[in-house]
Amino acid sequence: MLKGSKVGLRARHEDDIPVLRTELYDDVVNASRAEAGPWRPVTPGARDPRLVVDDTREGVVPFSVVELAGGTLVGTANLWGIDTHNRCAHIGLGLLPSARGKGYGTDVVAVLCHYGFVVRGLHRLQVETLADNAAMLRSAERNGFVREGVLRSSAWVLGEFLDEVLLGLLAQDWRPGSAQSRT
């Protein structure tokens, strides 16, 4: 398990899937804002590719997020779009509603940075998030990510186009542990 100050990132367990499906992906508004495509219902028991880990996929590393104090599942995180030639990847996370507003997002981003830069030897990490996602913007910026641009009206979400913010962080600019002192 990779550990931050508040959370740990571990492999996805089979019993995580029903919780993540119910609390994150069956929530139409949350899933519509988090996914690149439209929400759609998934049949109970189906092998939902957003949740079931396929260890043969090289371009994505999914994690379950757990509280260090007690091991309670609080969300999901991933490194995706991993490009081993250009040594870059994207990060993403989703916290269960009960885990939001507790500083876990900032800690998850810090642990993903450690994984990407130290464990994987990447050069650049990137975040794309909706412009009104203040929590993700704050979590990324507290970890040193810099706003690099706005993708105007690039996301179709529940009947309207929304702007996305693009943030980036280079390994040379990353300061391990800096986020914990600012949370």
C-alpha positions in Angstrom: 0.0 0.0 0.0 1.1 3.5 -0.8 0.6 5.8 2.2 0.0 9.5 2.6 -0.7 11.4 5.8 -4.4 10.5 5.9 -5.1 7.9 3.2 -3.6 4.8 1.6 -3.8 3.7 -2.0 -4.2 -0.1 -2.4 -5.3 -2.6 -4.9 -9.0 -2.8 -5.7 -10.7 -5.5 -3.6 -13.8 -7.3 -4.9 -15.8 -6.1 -1.9 -14.9 -2.4 -2.9 -16.9 -2.7 -6.1 -20.5 -2.6 -4.8 -19.7 0.3 -2.5 -18.0 2.3 -5.3 -20.8 1.5 -7.8 -23.5 2.5 -5.4 -21.9 5.7 -3.9 -20.0 7.0 -6.9 -21.2 5.6 -10.3 -24.9 5.1 -9.6 -25.1 8.8 -8.6 -26.1 10.2 -12.0 -24.9 13.8 -11.3 -21.6 12.7 -9.8 -20.9 10.2 -12.5 -21.9 12.6 -15.3 -19.4 15.2 -14.0 -16.6 12.6 -13.5 -16.8 10.5 -16.6 -15.9 11.6 -20.2 -19.1 10.0 -21.6 -22.8 10.0 -20.7 -24.0 8.2 -17.6 -25.6 4.8 -18.2 -27.0 2.2 -15.8 -24.9 -0.9 -15.3 -26.7 -4.2 -14.7 -26.0 -5.5 -11.1 -23.3 -8.1 -11.2 -21.9 -6.9 -14.6 -18.2 -6.5 -14.8 -18.1 -2.7 -15.0 -14.8 -1.8 -16.6 -14.6 1.5 -14.5 -14.4 -0.6 -11.4 -13.2 -4.1 -12.2 -9.4 -4.1 -12.5 -7.9 -5.5 -15.7 -4.2 -6.1 -14.8 -3.3 -6.6 -18.4 -4.0 -2.9 -19.3 -0.7 -1.1 -19.3 -2.0 2.4 -19.6 -4.0 2.7 -16.3 -3.3 1.9 -12.7 -6.4 1.9 -10.5 -6.4 2.2 -6.7 -8.9 2.0 -4.0 -8.5 4.8 -1.4 -8.7 3.9 2.2 -8.4 5.9 5.5 -5.2 5.0 7.3 -7.0 5.1 10.6 -9.2 2.1 10.3 -8.9 1.1 6.6 -12.3 2.3 5.6 -12.9 2.6 1.9 -13.3 6.3 1.0 -12.9 6.4 -2.8 -11.0 5.5 -5.9 -7.9 7.0 -7.6 -6.0 6.2 -10.7 -3.1 7.1 -13.0 -4.3 6.8 -16.5 -3.2 7.6 -20.1 0.3 6.4 -19.1 2.7 7.2 -21.9 6.0 5.4 -21.2 7.7 7.0 -24.2 7.0 10.7 -23.2 6.9 9.6 -19.5 3.7 11.3 -18.7 0.3 10.4 -17.3 -3.0 11.8 -16.0 -4.3 11.5 -12.5 -7.9 11.1 -11.3 -9.8 10.5 -8.2 -13.3 10.2 -6.8 -14.2 10.4 -3.1 -17.4 8.9 -1.6 -19.8 11.7 -0.5 -19.1 10.9 3.2 -15.3 11.4 2.7 -15.5 14.8 1.0 -14.2 18.0 2.7 -11.8 16.2 5.0 -8.5 16.9 3.1 -8.4 13.4 1.6 -8.3 14.7 -2.0 -5.1 16.7 -1.4 -3.5 13.6 0.2 -4.6 11.4 -2.6 -3.0 13.7 -5.2 0.2 13.8 -3.1 0.3 10.0 -3.1 -0.4 9.8 -6.8 2.5 12.2 -7.4 4.8 10.0 -5.4 3.7 7.0 -7.3 4.0 8.7 -10.7 7.3 10.5 -10.1 9.2 8.1 -7.8 7.8 4.6 -8.5 7.1 5.0 -12.2 9.8 7.5 -13.1 7.4 9.8 -15.0 8.4 13.3 -16.0 4.9 15.0 -16.1 1.5 14.5 -14.5 -1.6 16.2 -15.7 -5.1 16.9 -14.4 -8.2 17.8 -16.3 -11.2 18.9 -14.2 -14.4 20.9 -14.6 -13.8 24.6 -14.0 -16.3 24.6 -11.1 -14.6 21.6 -9.3 -13.1 23.8 -6.6 -12.1 20.8 -4.5 -10.0 19.1 -7.3 -8.4 22.4 -8.3 -7.5 23.1 -4.7 -6.1 19.6 -4.2 -4.0 19.8 -7.4 -2.7 23.3 -6.7 -1.7 22.4 -3.1 0.5 19.7 -4.6 2.2 22.1 -7.0 0.1 21.7 -10.1 0.0 24.8 -12.3 -3.0 25.9 -14.3 -1.9 25.7 -17.9 -5.1 26.5 -19.7 -8.8 26.4 -20.0 -10.5 24.1 -22.5 -13.6 26.2 -23.3 -16.9 24.4 -23.5 -15.2 21.1 -23.8 -17.3 18.9 -21.6 -21.0 18.1 -22.2 -22.5 17.6 -18.7 -26.1 17.1 -18.0 -27.4 19.3 -20.9 -24.8 22.0 -21.0 -21.2 22.6 -22.1 -18.7 23.3 -19.3 -15.1 24.5 -19.3 -12.3 22.3 -18.2 -9.1 23.4 -16.5 -5.9 21.8 -17.5 -3.2 21.6 -14.8 0.3 20.2 -15.1 3.2 19.3 -12.8 6.7 18.4 -13.8 8.9 16.1 -11.7 11.5 18.8 -11.4 8.9 21.1 -9.8 7.4 18.6 -7.5 8.2 19.0 -3.8 7.4 15.8 -1.9 5.5 16.4 1.3 4.7 20.1 0.5 0.9 19.4 0.4 0.8 18.0 3.9 2.1 21.2 5.4 -0.6 23.2 3.7 -3.7 21.1 4.5 
